[in-house]
Amino acid sequence: MSSKIKMTGRLIAAARALTGISREDFAAAAGIPADTLALMEASGSAWLNSERDAEAAGRAFEKFGVVVIEEDGSMGAGVRLKFTRQDVKQINRLESEGGIVRSDDVP
């Protein structure tokens, strides 16, 4: 996630709603307690005070394929999915198949 993107509780709540991820699972992906995530979401449209909290939310956004759409002159900030729902289902299916574990990087 770019450090120039400001994060709000509403963006986090919107990302969770869009992905259908529980608060507990989203918090685990972010590496923070679920109570902390609840407080972040409760802050509404106020910017998060901590860069560390914004980075934690960014980690979860990355894991679940959420992209932040920055605010511009005519519209507010928002979130969207990096992948289509069909892509996400396919990725989850492939990742849960098991098999030999090795790097995903292709030369």
N, C-alpha and C positions, 0 to 999 in steps of 0.2 A: 504494500500500500504506500502511496506517495505521502511524504510527510507534510505536503502542502494542503492535503485534504483534511478539513476539520471534521470531527466526528461528533454527532449528537446522539442522545438516547433514542430519539425517534428513528434515526437511521438504523440503529442496532435493532430496535423492535421491528421495523419494517423488514430488515434482512431476515430476522428469525421467522416472521410471518410468511415471507416469500418462500423460504426454503422448507418451512414446516418442521423446523428443528426445535426440540424442547429447550427450555432455559438451561437445564442441567447439561445437556449435550453441547450446547453452544458455549457455555461457560468452560466446560472441560477442554474444548478445542481452543479456546482463548487462553487457557491456563490460569483462570481466575475462579474464585468461589462463585456459586450461583447467586448468593446474597449480594455480592459486589455487582454482578451483572444486573440484578433487579434494581439496585440503586442507580446504576448508569442509565437504564431505560426510564426510570422514574424522573430523571432530570429533564425529560422532554426535549425541547428545541434548544436548550442551553448547550454551549460547547462543553465538551468534557474538559475538566481542569487539568488532567494528568496526561502527559504524552505517553506514559506507560500504559494507561487504560486504553488510549486510542490505538496503540500498537497491538495490545491484546485483542481488541475487537477486530483489527485488521488481520490477525492470524486466523481467527475464526472465519472471517469473510473469505479469505484465501482457501481455507479447507473446504468450505461449502460452495465455492464458486460464485460468490457475490461480488459485484462490481459497484463502486460508488459513482454515481453520476454527479459531477460537481454543479454547484449553483452557478447560474449565469444571470445576465441582466434581466431576463424576462421570466425565468422559472427557478424554482427552488431545487435543492439537492434531492437526490433519490437513490434508489438501489435497483439493480437488475441482475439477472443471472448471467454468468459467463457462458454457461452451456444451456442447451435446451433440456427440457425434462427427460426426453428420450436419451440424450447423451449422458445425463447423470445416472439414469437407470443402467445403461450399458457399462459405464465406468464402475459403478457399485457391483454389478454382476461380475465383471472381470476381476476386480480386486478381491472379491470373496471366494474365488474359485480355488485358491490355494496354489500349491506348486512350488517351484524353486523361487527363492527370494533373491533378487539381484537388482541392480540399478535400472531405473526406467529410462535413463539417458540413451539415446540412439546416436551412434557415431555419424 
